[in-house]
Amino acid sequence: VDQVFEEYKYASNDTESIRRSLNLPNLTPSELLSLERDNRIQTQRRSGLTGSGMVVVDVNADIDTVFATLSSFNSYSKVIPTVRSVNIYSRSDTVCKAEFSLSKFCLRVNVVHRLDAERRIIRFCLDDAKPNLVMRKAEGFWFLESPPDRPGVCRV
């Protein structure tokens, strides 16, 4: 698990450096307009049994509120429709390990979350120390930023 998170080093705390280190794409003018109209940007790529994707959404809340909500893992079943239940089995200020039951099929996955409150990033990957029968590999992150031209909005 630590190897997944070790590869991400940040040259500085400025948003552009963090965005570059995460390989985040620059949004097009039409995508930015779509976000302003309360739409989300979503891309998916599949290759056989594997895939990757990205979702961007603007939330009408300040960045601290959004980070606190995304850090409240035991509340995920109330705010994320595909999460049916959550069982946290380890928690510290920067790491949370939990079993999530997903979808109507109640598929169980054990996930490690690493919180970086200063940079507003929450990384997640499967917990190698626990069984994960549904997937062999899954990793990703939540990255939060405040668009300079949209006060009171948090981009996730």
C-alpha positions in Angstrom: 0.0 0.0 0.0 2.7 2.5 0.9 4.4 2.0 -2.5 1.2 3.3 -4.2 1.4 6.5 -2.2 5.2 6.9 -2.3 5.4 7.8 -5.9 3.5 11.0 -5.4 5.9 13.8 -4.3 5.0 17.4 -4.6 7.6 20.1 -5.5 5.5 22.7 -3.6 2.1 23.3 -2.2 0.9 25.6 -5.0 -2.1 24.3 -6.9 -0.4 24.2 -10.3 2.5 22.1 -9.0 0.1 19.7 -7.4 -2.0 19.5 -10.6 1.1 18.7 -12.6 2.2 16.0 -10.2 -1.2 14.4 -10.4 -1.3 14.5 -14.2 -4.5 16.4 -14.2 -5.6 17.6 -17.6 -6.4 21.3 -18.3 -10.1 21.7 -18.9 -11.3 23.1 -22.2 -13.4 26.2 -22.4 -16.4 24.1 -23.2 -15.8 21.9 -20.2 -15.5 24.9 -17.9 -18.7 26.3 -19.3 -20.4 22.9 -18.6 -19.2 23.0 -15.0 -20.6 26.5 -14.6 -24.0 25.1 -15.8 -23.8 22.5 -12.9 -22.9 19.6 -15.2 -20.1 17.2 -14.4 -17.2 16.3 -16.7 -16.7 12.5 -17.0 -14.3 10.4 -19.1 -13.8 6.7 -19.1 -11.4 4.5 -21.0 -11.6 0.7 -21.2 -9.1 -1.9 -22.4 -10.3 -5.4 -21.9 -10.9 -6.0 -18.2 -9.1 -2.8 -17.1 -10.1 0.8 -17.3 -9.5 4.3 -16.1 -11.6 7.4 -15.7 -12.0 10.9 -14.4 -14.9 12.9 -13.0 -14.8 16.7 -12.3 -17.6 18.5 -10.6 -18.1 21.9 -9.1 -19.7 22.0 -5.7 -21.4 25.0 -4.3 -19.5 24.9 -0.9 -16.2 26.1 0.4 -13.2 23.8 0.1 -13.0 23.1 3.9 -16.6 21.8 4.0 -16.1 19.6 0.9 -12.8 18.1 2.3 -14.5 17.4 5.7 -17.4 15.7 3.9 -15.1 13.5 1.8 -13.0 12.7 4.9 -16.2 11.5 6.7 -15.8 7.9 5.4 -18.5 6.5 7.7 -21.0 8.8 6.0 -20.3 7.6 2.5 -23.4 5.4 2.4 -25.5 8.6 3.0 -23.8 10.7 0.2 -22.6 8.2 -2.4 -25.5 6.1 -3.9 -23.4 3.1 -4.8 -22.0 2.7 -1.2 -24.4 0.6 0.8 -22.4 0.3 4.0 -19.1 1.2 5.6 -17.1 -0.6 8.3 -14.0 1.4 9.4 -11.4 -1.0 10.9 -8.5 1.4 11.4 -8.3 5.2 11.6 -5.7 7.9 12.4 -5.4 11.6 11.4 -3.9 10.7 8.0 -5.0 7.1 7.2 -8.4 5.4 7.2 -8.9 1.7 6.4 -12.5 0.6 5.7 -14.5 -2.2 4.2 -17.1 -0.8 1.8 -20.2 -2.7 0.5 -20.9 -1.5 -3.0 -23.9 -1.6 -5.4 -27.1 -3.6 -5.1 -24.9 -6.7 -5.2 -23.2 -5.7 -1.9 -19.7 -6.2 -3.4 -17.2 -5.9 -0.6 -13.9 -4.0 -1.0 -11.3 -3.1 1.6 -9.8 0.3 0.9 -7.0 2.4 2.4 -7.5 6.2 2.3 -4.6 8.6 2.9 -5.5 12.2 3.7 -3.3 15.2 2.9 -5.3 18.1 4.4 -2.7 20.7 3.5 -2.9 19.9 -0.2 -6.6 18.9 -0.2 -6.0 15.4 -1.6 -7.5 12.1 -0.5 -5.8 9.1 -2.1 -7.3 5.6 -2.1 -6.3 2.1 -3.0 -7.2 -1.5 -2.1 -5.9 -2.8 1.2 -3.3 -5.5 0.3 -3.6 -6.9 3.9 -7.4 -7.7 3.5 -9.3 -9.8 0.9 -10.6 -8.0 -2.2 -12.4 -10.6 -4.2 -14.0 -8.2 -6.6 -11.0 -6.3 -7.9 -7.2 -7.0 -8.1 -6.3 -3.3 -8.3 -8.0 0.0 -7.9 -6.6 3.3 -7.0 -7.5 7.0 -7.3 -7.8 10.2 -5.5 -10.1 13.2 -4.7 -8.3 16.5 -5.4 -10.0 19.7 -4.3 -9.3 23.2 -5.6 -11.0 26.6 -5.5 -11.5 28.0 -9.0 -10.3 31.6 -8.9 -13.1 32.8 -11.0 -15.9 31.1 -9.0 -15.9 32.3 -5.4 -17.8 29.9 -3.0 -17.2 26.9 -5.3 -15.0 23.9 -4.8 -13.9 21.9 -7.8 -13.5 18.1 -7.1 
